[in-house]
Amino acid sequence: MISSVLVANRGEIACRVFRTCRELGIRTVALHSDPDADALHVRTADLAVRLPGATPADTYLRADLVVKAALDAGADAVHPGYGFLSENADFARAVTDAGLLWIGPPPEAIEAMASKTRAKRLMGIAPLGEVTEDDLPVLVKAAAGGGGRGMRVVRELGELDSALEGARAEALSAFGDGEVFVEPYVEGGRHVEVQVLADTHGTVWTLGTRDCSLQRRHQKVIEEAPAPGLAPERVREVYALAERAVRSVAYVGAGTVEFLVTDRAAHFLEMNTRLQVEHPVTEAVFGIDLVALQLRIAEGEALDPEPPKPRGHAVEARLYAEDPAADFAPQTGTLHRLTVSEGVRLDTGYADGDTIGVHYDAMLAKVVAHAPTRGAAVRALAGALERAQVHGPATNRDLLVRSLRHPEFTDGRMDTGFYERHLAALTTPGPDPYAPLAAALASARRHRFGGFRNVASQPQVKRYRTEADGVEHEVRYRHTRTGLEADDAGVVRVAPDHVVLEVGGVRRKFHVAAYGDRVYVDGAALTALPRFTDPSAQRAPGSLLAPMPGTVVRVADGLAEGAPVTAGQPLIWLEAMKMEHRITAPASGTLTALHATVGRQVEVGSLLAVVVEAVEETPA
């Protein structure tokens, strides 16, 4: 039997596997890069082994170092998690060659299915060869890995070469494999997948469907089980194709077969030869622990002839440290607090006070609700997210809540184009107009000193910027003998951590938390501003600032000070949290300054370049 497991991964999935191991009495071993030295998965493991370096290529993608770490720590089994080396057949062989137990499918099955190009050929589907106008739109896709990395939609033939180049670079950085391929891009389809589980005795479980249609940058955001509203013939079709894929490669362990489903057919996309991020919704519906079942299968145990019966509906939302209104730019900084209400499941790789860095994925947590019906599960998840305390860098929390409450989603009519159609409306800020007042009153209560005089006091003025929209607000209040008063609302109660206001005869309680100049009022983030603006903080018009912390990985060929540029022209490429981001010219004109160099580490707001817009001459 397994006595000690090393998880060849980090963050949330490592914590998830460790939780099951602890329940089963199995000792746990963590890996960590230098930036992860004090990460939650390291703190919760029984043992930890350092992988010197910071980048994935130097640490978590080094199969030789991972195997050595397992041996040095006395582990007898390796769980790959998801991402990194989880779909690398050579890594699986290295684990077994070292005498360790591999908690995953056979290397031969990984080789057959982990490469999307080989998997498609196995299922009788050939990738596109030479792309013509008639083939558009197409999808450029990494052959290895997943999670939306190394993927680009191409709608214009002239964009194909740059899409191929960008996808190769991103795939190589994330998975250590730069192979990409091109396939037709099916518009208006739903992303549906089947969870499979197979043992070494010939039993295969097909554990229901999941819908993962809500995606940004081809990375899933909201997932649910079962997939709502699928026609019975489509369900039978995906079940049959999933079992065919499993049996065709003598698959063992947990895996997922993914499809793009339309009203007429299910199009095979790929088979992920690992546990998926969204596995908790299947666990909730079937009442199982997929990690525990992975361990049992690795130990040679047989599954029951039939899986448990499904019960109810489950929905999962991925909480990311990113700004959806700024092209989902990753955010970094200190996560001061992350709490959700009871009754939902929280899977996370962070604890209060942890730092969100630039080197890895931006996902903070997964929040999962399970209920007897889909409507009840969706409502519970939206409410839990809305009430959650997420104090730290900007997140996609508001986008998640609005998405869950959008009629197209609540009616089960969503497809993979959901955010293309609705993102602008879903990210339109709607901060509470009384949040700045609550922040000011709570601040006044925290910093109160001396007694009140028996004379009318002058109004106190405070300025705040709501981070959701960048708008500055000026609020006024007064100290009186009976407490604090405001013109905009009745002040019922003021405490350092909450304020109760009465507006239009209705009392509302605002929870307030402050960390330096940053203040959180319920779900709104605000920044306390000085009374007077610092002139030195202003930037020249046309300044291109880093929208996120990261590394400059590319500068456009021939770009130099004095060069002419055109509006929308890609100038600089940043890599942050394993994703590549392009910085484009805001207008046609001249590049008057260039501070970005390949390899340079930049922080949010760093000046990268300056473009002076060309001024059209007015005819005399």
C-alpha atoms as one frame of an Amber mdcrd trajectory, in Angstrom:
protein
   0.000   0.000   0.000   1.013   3.607  -0.578   2.574   5.177   2.502   4.010
   8.457   1.159   3.001  10.566  -1.870   4.955  13.336  -3.535   2.753  15.726
  -5.529   4.653  16.911  -8.578   2.810  20.200  -8.597   2.019  23.264  -6.526
  -0.741  25.491  -5.220  -4.380  24.496  -5.116  -4.086  21.020  -6.646  -1.227
  20.053  -4.327  -3.319  21.155  -1.335  -6.280  19.215  -2.727  -4.319  15.947
  -3.049  -2.721  16.426   0.358  -6.166  16.736   1.953  -7.221  13.290   0.763
  -3.837  11.794   1.658  -4.142  13.068   5.227  -7.616  11.549   5.517  -6.174
   8.198   4.383  -3.155   8.394   6.693  -0.655   8.837   3.848   2.420  11.007
   4.404   2.714  13.971   2.013   5.718  15.496   0.243   5.661  18.925  -1.403
   7.917  20.460  -4.017   8.675  24.146  -4.129  10.523  26.628  -6.263  12.201
  29.566  -4.563   9.151  31.860  -4.910   7.002  29.087  -3.405   9.223  28.475
  -0.374   6.481  29.595   2.050   3.463  28.682  -0.083   0.417  27.050   1.489
   1.038  23.667  -0.150   4.526  23.660   1.397   3.225  24.620   4.827   0.575
  21.909   4.815   2.786  19.025   3.640   4.647  16.708   6.004   7.878  17.141
   4.049   9.054  19.593   1.393  11.900  19.575  -1.124  13.345  22.677  -2.746
  13.733  22.959  -6.532  16.271  25.769  -6.991  15.070  28.526  -9.295  11.945
  30.473 -10.091  10.663  29.686 -13.565   8.660  26.527 -14.305  11.339  25.434
 -16.799  13.960  25.451 -14.038  11.780  23.842 -11.372   8.423  22.103 -11.767
   9.132  21.050 -15.370  12.445  19.378 -14.437  11.477  15.706 -14.370  14.936
  14.664 -13.164  14.764  16.980 -10.148  11.219  15.901  -9.304  12.103  12.186
  -9.327  15.213  12.839  -7.243  13.114  14.811  -4.757  10.702  11.897  -4.379
  13.553   9.477  -3.707  15.319  11.844  -1.306  12.107  12.339   0.691  11.366
   8.622   0.886   8.136   8.827  -1.102   6.892   5.620  -2.689   4.388   7.204
  -5.103   4.049  10.332  -7.261   0.807  12.167  -8.045   1.208  14.588 -10.982
  -1.719  16.919 -10.237  -2.653  18.861 -13.379  -0.539  21.067 -15.620   3.266
  20.967 -15.645   4.389  17.332 -16.142   1.005  15.697 -15.572   0.638  14.640
 -19.244   4.284  13.885 -19.930   4.861  10.219 -20.777   8.627  10.474 -20.308
   8.075  11.768 -16.784   5.712   8.883 -16.012   8.366   6.428 -17.235  11.066
   8.153 -15.201   8.902   7.761 -12.092   8.342   4.039 -12.609  11.952   3.447
 -13.726  13.019   4.873 -10.355  10.923   2.238  -8.579   8.163   4.648  -7.635
   4.425   4.125  -8.110   2.859   6.399 -10.744  -0.642   7.616  -9.813  -1.866
   8.069 -13.331  -2.420   6.343 -16.667   0.230   4.193 -18.375   2.865   6.159
 -20.302   1.656   4.574 -23.540  -1.855   5.924 -22.960  -0.441   9.358 -22.177
   1.565   9.301 -25.402  -1.480   8.320 -27.402  -3.814  10.929 -25.906  -1.787
  13.720 -24.302  -0.739  15.015 -27.706  -3.908  16.420 -29.214  -2.648  15.746
 -32.736  -2.072  12.034 -32.041  -5.353  11.773 -30.157  -7.300  13.202 -33.061
  -5.700  10.771 -35.476  -6.553   7.918 -33.107 -10.181   9.067 -33.156 -10.105
   9.366 -36.967  -9.755  13.163 -37.145  -6.958  14.928 -39.057  -5.753  18.462
 -38.172  -5.856  21.097 -40.914  -2.886  21.246 -43.273  -2.458  24.390 -45.366
  -4.964  27.002 -44.142  -6.923  28.990 -46.732  -9.505  31.760 -46.516 -12.220
  29.131 -46.846 -11.035  27.455 -43.619 -11.440  30.554 -41.426 -11.994  30.956
 -38.574  -9.441  28.478 -37.233  -8.007  27.698 -33.828  -4.263  27.433 -33.213
  -3.755  25.037 -30.339  -0.883  23.599 -28.309  -0.477  19.857 -28.866   0.447
  19.348 -25.200  -1.018  20.662 -21.977  -4.249  22.596 -21.546  -5.756  25.390
 -19.475  -6.180  27.655 -22.506  -2.448  28.211 -22.894  -0.992  28.145 -26.374
  -4.359  28.827 -28.029  -5.307  31.549 -30.521  -8.410  32.134 -32.647  -7.514
  33.343 -36.141 -10.155  35.145 -38.203  -7.850  36.817 -40.749  -5.315  34.851
 -42.775  -2.695  37.541 -42.211  -2.842  36.888 -38.450  -1.976  33.200 -38.740
   1.830  33.456 -38.605   1.869  35.663 -35.515  -0.724  33.420 -33.841   1.423
  30.349 -34.520   4.502  32.096 -33.135   2.742  33.323 -30.000   1.091  29.958
 -29.331   4.419  28.111 -29.702   6.164  30.443 -27.265   3.374  30.197 -24.699
   3.132  26.405 -24.985   6.890  25.973 -24.654   6.948  28.135 -21.515   3.968
  26.397 -19.885   4.507  22.760 -20.904   8.063  22.478 -22.218   6.648  21.505
 -25.631   6.195  24.055 -28.429   4.264  21.818 -30.845   1.044  23.442 -32.110
  -1.585  22.522 -34.698  -4.531  24.146 -36.439  -8.151  22.967 -36.421 -11.501
  24.463 -37.485 -13.006  26.842 -34.949 -16.644  25.909 -34.317 -18.646  28.994
 -33.356 -21.671  28.763 -31.098 -20.829  25.346 -29.691 -20.867  24.225 -26.085
 -17.799  22.828 -24.356 -18.971  19.533 -22.863 -16.797  16.872 -21.288 -17.140
  13.420 -19.755 -15.282  12.368 -16.609 -13.943   8.838 -16.943 -12.340   6.489
 -14.454 -10.845   3.093 -15.325  -9.152   0.402 -13.255  -6.688  -2.338 -14.189
  -9.446  -4.965 -14.196 -11.332  -3.706 -17.254 -13.998  -1.612 -15.529 -14.692
   1.835 -16.989 -16.887   4.426 -15.297 -18.371   7.307 -17.274 -19.170   9.773
 -14.517 -21.638  12.094 -16.175 -21.183  15.222 -18.237 -19.813  18.638 -17.376
 -20.449  21.923 -19.177 -17.462  24.272 -19.324 -18.692  26.720 -21.965 -17.977
  29.931 -20.035 -14.340  30.575 -20.896 -11.994  33.487 -21.202  -8.947  33.096
 -23.424 -10.063  29.495 -23.929  -9.607  28.862 -20.220 -12.617  27.675 -18.249
 -14.194  30.063 -15.759 -17.466  28.422 -14.675 -18.134  24.686 -14.864 -21.102
  22.572 -13.876 -22.344  18.994 -13.719 -24.372  17.652 -15.320 -24.312  19.671
 -18.561 -27.787  21.256 -18.706 -30.214  20.775 -21.556 -28.290  18.218 -23.595
 -30.443  16.157 -25.911 -30.482  12.474 -24.890 -28.861  11.466 -28.191 -25.972
  13.879 -27.553 -25.457  12.413 -24.073 -25.378   8.889 -25.487 -22.973  10.046
 -28.204 -20.419  11.617 -25.855 -20.629   8.659 -23.463 -19.930   6.225 -26.285
 -17.046   8.285 -27.684 -15.539   8.719 -24.210 -15.605   4.984 -23.478 -14.189
   4.298 -26.944 -11.298   6.668 -26.254 -10.589   4.978 -22.897 -10.650   1.420
 -24.207  -8.693   2.256 -27.373  -5.560   3.005 -25.357  -6.081   0.639 -22.381
  -6.495   3.678 -20.168  -6.160   3.435 -16.386  -7.004   6.112 -13.822  -8.901
   9.405 -14.008  -9.260  11.293 -17.267 -11.552  13.603 -19.170 -12.763  13.419
 -22.760 -13.726  16.829 -24.138 -16.114  17.780 -26.933 -17.500  20.796 -28.700
 -21.214  20.059 -28.915 -23.740  21.556 -31.312 -27.370  20.626 -31.863 -26.306
  18.229 -34.610 -23.152  16.530 -33.355 -20.412  16.188 -30.756 -16.952  17.092
 -32.090 -14.066  15.370 -30.286 -11.527  17.896 -28.982  -9.070  16.011 -26.805
  -8.571  13.648 -23.920  -6.915  15.017 -20.809  -4.951  12.187 -19.233  -5.114
  13.598 -15.737  -7.427  14.996 -13.115  -9.154  18.215 -14.217  -9.414  21.513
 -12.349 -13.202  21.143 -12.413 -13.298  17.648 -10.907 -15.069  18.853  -7.692
 -18.421  19.260  -9.464 -18.351  15.585 -10.433 -17.324  14.638  -6.886 -20.272
  16.598  -5.494 -22.850  15.094  -7.854 -21.659  11.482  -7.459 -20.652  11.716
  -3.790 -17.115  10.436  -4.429 -13.480  11.455  -3.865 -11.709  11.173  -7.217
  -8.252  11.516  -5.652  -8.989   8.642  -3.254 -10.169   6.560  -6.200  -6.979
   7.403  -8.103  -4.964   6.105  -5.161  -7.048   2.918  -4.916  -6.640   2.216
  -8.631  -2.879   2.808  -8.410  -2.770   0.239  -5.619  -4.498  -2.286  -7.889
  -7.958  -2.252  -6.373 -10.994  -2.837  -8.576 -13.812  -0.375  -9.041 -17.358
  -1.455  -8.383 -19.075  -2.709 -11.548 -21.203   0.444 -11.719 -20.556   3.990
 -10.448 -22.747   5.569  -7.776 -25.976   7.220  -8.890 -25.731  10.976  -9.492
 -27.542  13.326  -7.154 -28.420  16.966  -7.733 -26.416  19.623  -9.535 -23.054
  21.287  -8.838 -21.511  24.504 -10.156 -17.912  25.680  -9.788 -16.445  29.152
 -10.303 -12.748  29.853 -10.651 -11.675  32.934  -8.720  -8.720  34.574 -10.476
  -6.441  37.439  -9.479  -7.058  39.362 -12.679  -8.834  42.432 -14.010 -11.531
  41.394 -16.512 -12.027  45.006 -17.597  -8.340  45.251 -18.592  -8.227  42.225
 -20.899  -7.968  39.910 -17.877  -4.558  41.277 -16.913  -3.117  39.198 -14.021
  -2.790  40.963 -10.675  -0.246  40.475  -7.926   0.170  41.509  -4.320  -0.851
  40.437  -0.839  -4.037  38.456  -0.328  -5.111  39.930   2.991  -8.268  37.886
   3.404 -10.198  35.178   1.556 -13.328  33.796   3.183 -16.582  32.396   1.811
 -19.790  31.495   3.571 -20.498  28.036   4.893 -22.341  25.646   2.660 -19.995
  25.900  -0.315 -16.681  24.189  -0.991 -13.500  26.258  -1.214 -10.382  24.764
  -2.815  -7.424  27.136  -2.674  -3.664  27.280  -2.601  -3.551  30.530  -0.606
  -4.176  31.617   2.960  -4.659  35.072   4.446  -1.441  37.084   4.195   0.062
  35.083   1.307   1.632  36.839  -1.655   0.336  36.325  -5.188   3.401  36.414
  -7.417   4.108  36.647 -11.137   5.495  33.201 -11.893   2.429  30.966 -11.908
  -1.252  30.731 -12.712  -3.509  33.539 -11.475  -6.163  31.247  -9.974  -6.766
  31.994  -6.296  -9.459  29.449  -5.564 -12.367  27.358  -6.776 -15.762  27.828
  -5.134 -18.284  25.004  -5.560 -21.985  24.834  -4.695 -24.094  21.651  -4.740
 -27.871  21.577  -4.474 -30.817  19.384  -5.483 -31.492  21.506  -8.594 -29.431
  23.579 -11.018 -31.269  26.765 -10.116 -30.602  26.287  -6.413 -26.909  25.531
  -6.997 -26.433  28.582  -9.231 -28.193  30.838  -6.739 -26.154  29.497  -3.818
 -22.857  29.988  -5.647 -23.697  33.524  -6.786 -24.719  34.477  -3.257 -21.620
  32.942  -1.682 -19.329  34.785  -4.100 -21.166  38.063  -3.603 -20.760  37.813
   0.181 -17.188  36.507   0.062 -14.446  38.638   1.564 -11.714  38.885  -1.051
  -9.263  41.508   0.136  -6.191  41.840  -2.035  -5.435  42.298  -5.723  -8.292
  42.814  -8.165 -10.212  39.626  -8.989 -12.909  38.414 -11.352 -15.381  37.970
  -8.483 -17.907  40.543  -9.756 -17.729  39.055 -13.252 -18.483  35.617 -11.820
 -21.516  36.851  -9.889 -22.921  38.723 -12.891 -22.254  35.750 -15.181 -24.077
  33.358 -12.857 -27.080  35.705 -12.787 -27.146  36.432 -16.515 -30.389  35.160
 -18.129 -28.487  33.301 -20.820 -26.663  31.318 -18.135 -29.561  30.814 -15.747
 -31.656  29.516 -18.673 -28.870  27.132 -19.732 -28.526  28.741 -23.181 -24.803
  29.628 -22.955 -22.075  28.611 -25.398 -18.358  29.275 -25.795 -19.065  32.722
 -27.277 -20.744  33.936 -24.070 -18.022  36.387 -23.089 -17.478  37.618 -26.636
 -21.104  38.761 -26.592 -21.486  39.942 -23.010 -18.096  40.816 -21.520 -18.429
  44.574 -22.004 -21.778  44.686 -20.204 -20.650  42.286 -17.490 -17.576  44.367
 -16.673 -19.320  47.744 -16.619 -18.593  48.977 -13.098 -21.469  49.440 -10.732
 -19.897  50.339  -7.361 -22.167  51.105  -4.453 -22.494  54.923  -4.225 -22.407
  54.755  -0.442 -19.229  52.693  -0.194 -16.890  55.739  -0.093 -18.987  57.314
   2.671 -18.891  54.102   4.710 -15.112  53.930   4.256 -14.683  57.538   5.411
 -16.878  57.106   8.463 -15.130  53.912   9.536 -11.760  55.610   9.094 -12.899
  58.543  11.213 -14.034  56.123  13.915 -10.719  54.256  13.896  -8.649  57.447
  14.132 -10.852  59.430  16.524  -9.024  61.372  19.166  -9.916  64.036  21.735
 -13.417  65.134  22.736 -16.104  66.939  20.755 -16.523  70.611  21.422 -19.910
  72.190  22.043 -19.682  74.146  18.783 -20.577  73.271  15.225 -17.660  71.533
  13.530 -16.525  72.127  10.000 -17.204  69.307   7.527 -14.398  66.807   7.175
 -13.503  65.888   3.589 -12.004  62.628   2.363 -11.261  61.473  -1.164 -11.398
  57.892  -2.435 -10.943  56.200  -5.773 -13.106  53.172  -6.528 -10.749  50.681
  -8.146 -13.446  49.086 -10.307 -13.828  52.186 -12.449 -11.026  54.537 -11.376
 -13.544  57.261 -10.438 -12.627  59.617  -7.611 -15.210  60.450  -4.943 -15.251
  63.240  -2.376 -17.262  62.600   0.776 -18.107  64.921   3.662 -19.049  64.202
   7.278 -19.116  66.017  10.620 -18.224  65.229  14.193 -21.036  66.173  16.578
 -21.783  65.637  20.237 -23.944  62.656  19.312 -21.481  61.100  16.887 -20.830
  61.307  13.167 -23.220  62.876  10.700 -23.310  62.894   6.902 -25.387  64.800
   4.401 -25.924  61.864   2.040 -27.313  59.311   4.494 -28.468  58.811   8.055
 -25.654  57.455  10.228 -27.056  54.765  12.521 -23.883  53.153  13.824 -20.154
  53.496  13.164 -17.499  50.994  14.232 -13.930  50.453  12.995 -15.019  47.380
  10.985 -18.576  48.226   9.956 -20.959  51.102   9.327 -24.762  51.107   9.362
 -26.419  53.764   7.189 -30.065  54.571   6.645 -31.010  55.538   3.108 -34.627
  56.064   2.092 -35.864  54.475   5.296 -33.809  51.302   4.756 -30.896  50.410
   7.003 -27.825  48.809   5.439 -24.754  47.362   7.076 -21.392  47.812   5.330
 -18.410  45.668   6.338 -15.206  47.700   6.197 -11.593  46.510   6.283  -8.551
  48.718   5.765  -4.980  47.787   4.855  -2.959  50.960   4.588  -4.533  53.187
   1.937  -6.615  50.345   0.471 -10.106  49.962   1.918 -12.624  47.196   1.211
 -16.304  47.959   1.696 -18.249  44.737   1.190 -17.179  43.774  -2.351 -15.839
  47.182  -3.390 -12.150  48.092  -3.283 -11.277  51.736  -2.711  -8.048  53.659
  -2.324  -7.766  56.579   0.083  -6.301  59.543  -1.776  -4.212  62.434  -0.471
  -5.854  65.836  -0.365  -3.610  67.146  -3.118  -2.391  65.359  -6.259   1.358
  64.759  -6.628   2.390  66.404  -9.930   5.338  63.993 -10.292   2.918  61.065
 -10.541   1.510  62.294 -13.846   2.649  60.634 -17.080   3.196  62.098 -20.508
   0.410  61.506 -23.044   0.991  58.321 -25.034   2.811  56.557 -22.212   2.559
  52.771 -22.454   2.500  51.341 -18.945   2.820  47.708 -17.918  -0.744  46.527
 -17.155   0.640  43.749 -14.951   3.904  42.634 -13.403   5.870  40.308 -15.640
   8.834  39.802 -17.922   9.447  41.440 -21.285   9.847  38.451 -23.612   9.838
  40.218 -26.956  10.128  43.642 -28.578   8.885  44.145 -32.145  11.580  43.696
 -34.781  13.290  46.958 -35.658  11.508  48.925 -32.948  13.603  51.878 -31.804
  13.149  55.443 -30.677  12.063  57.582 -33.598  10.356  54.723 -35.425   6.869
  55.310 -36.875   4.093  53.100 -35.485   0.470  52.535 -36.433  -2.550  52.246
 -34.177  -2.965  48.689 -32.875   0.543  47.607 -33.921   2.021  45.091 -31.440
   5.115  46.646 -29.900   6.019  44.733 -26.734   5.167  41.270 -25.397   4.968
  40.572 -21.658   4.753  37.175 -20.011   3.006  36.940 -16.665   1.515  33.957
 -14.861   2.317  31.696 -17.825   0.276  33.851 -20.222   1.596  36.136 -22.963
   0.204  39.671 -23.322   0.734  42.126 -26.169   1.215  45.859 -25.678   0.010
  47.715 -28.768   0.360  51.265 -30.056  -2.601  53.348 -28.822  -2.486  55.541
 -31.928  -0.500  56.121 -35.102   2.528  58.304 -34.527   6.171  58.150 -33.474
   7.847  56.084 -30.770   9.707  58.722 -28.780  10.917  56.525 -25.916  11.546
  52.787 -25.466  12.373  51.478 -21.990  11.428  47.825 -22.525  14.210  45.344
 -23.147  13.944  41.578 -23.459  14.373  39.913 -20.076  13.491  42.982 -18.045
  11.222  42.383 -15.042   8.549  45.079 -14.751   5.973  45.995 -12.150   2.437
  47.239 -12.704   2.597  50.787 -14.032   6.218  50.595 -15.212   6.826  52.871
 -18.185   7.565  50.703 -21.230   7.453  53.198 -24.086   5.981  56.489 -25.250
   4.100  57.025 -28.508   3.443  60.590 -29.638   0.336  60.675 -31.794   0.679
  62.082 -35.284  -1.184  65.359 -35.697  -2.939  65.857 -38.969  -2.171  69.209
 -40.515  -5.184  71.385 -41.167  -5.270  72.658 -44.771  -4.625  76.377 -45.009
